[in-house]
């Protein structure tokens, strides 16, 4: 340690556990995440520049195209329905641009404070980080959900079943899907013990250097529970245990803590599906099942659209001798194939 008499083994340096009370063992040019380092939230100037330019471009492009789409209503029913859904896609994609700009602003502010490693837990447990996580979740999931819904409506129209989806029905379904999307983003933040136990990443003691009972972060909850049981003779929730221990000591801030939730799992405040927590497994499986189902629906819908279009154009070319109809069908097939591949990897 640089400022104290503490020493730690070299193997414990940059292991994402602050063994020194001042956290110096995690401030030695460590890589905090894929984009972060011990000094900066966004360590690469190239990534930093790409993020801000990309964020502004995404936001402005979707605003401009969205306004143009809004001001130019379609002259037919199918076009009007498609326009309603495309406007939603512009909103969700625009939110991604907002997220990218805000994460750059956060990186700049944290850079002015000093080395990122000294503020990492404070940042990841903060309300702004959680809000950024909600924005990212609403944008990414909302865009996927809306594109899947659009594919289903287009497939119905293509197969002369468009009357099933009137504009009123589309608006109602869009509102319901929007509410579901927001609930999914906000759910991990609800102050309900059972939910917190599922989505909690870690708990850090804010003043571990002043605590004679616990010497390192992240908090060892088993150690806290054992300590609480020895003193009070009963088990309790981790939050009540920390509060009771705080009230018992002369220094009532000894057990103050920072809780890193679902979105604080990464420094960029993006939900991490690769968390290895046991309590997270059921949610992870359910989430992956839902995403897989939506991708299957998306692919199946556009495959049916292409199949119908190819058959129609082939029949038109056979009857009317129009080669360009077959060429158009081939172009649509290639276009949809590329779109499906892009959605799969995104």
C-alpha positions, 0 to 999 in steps of 0.5 A: 500500500502506498500511504499505509503500512499495509502489505498484500501479496502480489497475486492479490493485486488487480483481483477486483478485491480491495485488500488494502483499506485504501484500495491501493492494490486495485489502483495499479494500472488494473483493467476494471472491465472491458472498457475501464481501467484503474484510472478511467471509466473509458480508458481508450481515447479511440473508444471515447471518441467513437462513443461520443460521436456514435452517440450523437450520430445515433441520436440526431439520425433517429430524431431527424428520420423520426420527425420526417416519418411523423410529418409524412403519413402514409396514404394507405392502411398498411403504410400507416400501421407500419409507420406507427411501429417505425416511430417507436423504433426511432424512439428506442434507438434514439435512447441508445444515443442518449445513453452513449452520450451520458456515459461519456459525460459520466466518464469526463466528470469522474476523470476530473475527480481523480483515479477511477479506482478510488470512486468505482464502488461509489459510481457503480452503486450510485443512482445515476449509474442505475438510471443509465442502466435503465435507459440502456435496458429500455432502449435495447429491449424496446428496440428488439421487441418493437422490431419483432412486433413489426415483423409479425404485423408485416407478415400478417399484411403480406398474407392478407391478414392485416385486418387483424391488426387495426391501428387501435390494436397496434396502439394498444399492443404497443402501450402494453409492450412499452409498459412491460419493457419499462417494468423489466428495466425497473424490476431489479431496482425495486427495494424488495428484499427477495428482489434485492437478493436476486439482483444484488452484485456486491455490498461494500463497507464505506468505511472499512478502514475504520472497522476492526471486525472486517478488513476488506471489501467486498463485504463477506456477508457470512462474516457479518451474519456470524458477527450479528448472531454472536452479538444479538443471538438471532439471525436477520437480513443483511440490511438489518444486521448492518444497521444493528451493528452500526447502532451498537458501536460508538462510531455509528458509521462503521458499518455504513455500506454501498450496495452495488445492484444489477446495473452496477455489475459493470462500470458502464452500468450495463446489465451482465447476463454472465453473472455467476450468482446462483440466485440469478440463474432462474432469471437468466434462463427466463431472460435467455428463453424470452430473447430466443423466442423473440428471435425465432418469431422475428426470423420466422416472420421474415422467412414467411414474408420472403417466401410469399414475396418470392412466390408472388413475384415468380408467378407474376414473372411467369404470367407477365414475363417480367424478369425484374419481378424475380430480381426484386424478389432476390434482392428482398431475400438478400436484404432480409437475410442480412437483417436477420443475421444482424439482429442475431449477432446484436 
